[in-house]
Amino acid sequence: MSTAGTHTSIPSLTETDPDIARLIDAEQKRQDQTLEMIASENHTSSAVMAAVGSCLTNKYCEGYPRKRYYSGCEFYDEVEELAIERATRLFNCRFANVQPHSGANANVGVFFALLEPGDTYMSVVLSDGGHLTHGSPVNLSGKWFKPVHYPLVYDESRPDYGYIDYDAVEKLAMEHKPKLLMCGYSAYPRVIDFERFRRIADKCGALLMADIAHIAGLVAGGAHPSPFPHCDVVTTTTHKTLRGPRGGLILTNSEDLAKKFDKAIFPGTQGGPLMHVIAGKAVCFHEALQPAFADYARQVVTNAAALAEALTGRGWHLASRGTDNHLMLVDLSRTDPDLTGKDASLWLEQAGIIANKNTVPNDARSPFVTSGVRLGTPALTTRGMKPPQMQTIADLIDRTFRSKGNADDLKAVNADVRELCRQFPMGH
Ligand SMILES: *Cc1c(COP(=O)(O)O)cnc(C)c1O
């Protein structure tokens, strides 16, 4: 991939649509010149992008391999079978549906397969790190079903402060008897105890679901415990730590459930599968099955630990006091009561550091303002950065947070960000 800002690799686009070609070039340049620290983002490989940009976009393949509604699917059957086989090998399970267009679609498929409208299920308090699709009142998961939310440990005198409050999960589960118990989060910095969740699910008679959208790459690379064999169903995205194309995935060991999920995705909730994206997923799984991917996953975690320590050393408070995985939440209010997540993320952007505002556990501010910033290391690690760079970046972030939004200060930070980016060009 060129860093010069010209896309000679797609001359047909430049010719046909110079407006879009120019915007793609500009976006490539933005990615090259900024530090991508949104915990859910990554830089996928040129091999994945080649598959996603291929002629496989042209075909209707409604149905599943060898059971299609249209002719001409012979090569697509092989593509999807390869994707399925690789996904099950990568995650150590028996069945995979590789057709969900996104993580949200994978979750809709699971709800459609396992729940009736009005059924009760359990997930974390959304402002404590949950996802929109885990019961938000504006989402189908909250409108058509009855979510009961479990808390984190908020008591700072406890050693498990900021962890899932497993005792509270058990108590609520016995009280509400949910059909489905969900774990897996969007902003949780600790390891998930799948075994403990299994015991609770067994005790209250629920099916256990893990949504590993964020940590899929860590699980695949052995840097986070696997949800299998403990979970009945696992959903994920393929574009976060797993570093593939944008998409979703449903995994299970149960043949009976696998059949239900297949029906729930097609014809239940989706039409024709995105076969070019499924090819991209197959490439991504192939890459993640290589030994080098385990090194990547470990490095993501090592880098996050180094960044967490460096930020703490500069006086910043992290939710749960640290991280075990690829992300951390800086609770700004502990250090500067006036600094909001909204301002901090805006200043970071002006400095060329891309991160998002985020509620912190027990946040007093609304989700539009917040008291926190979420930081992740997956994309930085893809660029080849290591703990020494995490020290440098902690310093850049610290300067930004303390800048009070001063334009000259932010400009100076941005110059250093660009220099660091130059030293770590996008690989591909
Ligand atoms: C990102 C995420 C999703 C949704 O993925 P999309 O591809 O954006 O639909 C679902 N669950 C969790 C926990 C996530 O973090």
The ligand as a Gaussian input file, in Angstrom:
#p B3LYP/6-31G(d) Opt

LIG

0 1
 C      -18.535000      -4.162000      17.853000
 C      -19.446000      -5.025000      18.618000
 C      -20.586000      -5.583000      18.023000
 C      -21.168000      -5.139000      16.704000
 O      -20.435000      -5.255000      15.593000
 P      -20.880000      -4.490000      14.241000
 O      -20.071000      -5.211000      13.226000
 O      -20.536000      -3.062000      14.434000
 O      -22.330000      -4.696000      14.048000
 C      -21.335000      -6.496000      18.759000
 N      -20.971000      -6.828000      20.001000
 C      -19.909000      -6.278000      20.616000
 C      -19.582000      -6.706000      22.012000
 C      -19.117000      -5.358000      19.958000
 O      -18.087000      -4.785000      20.584000

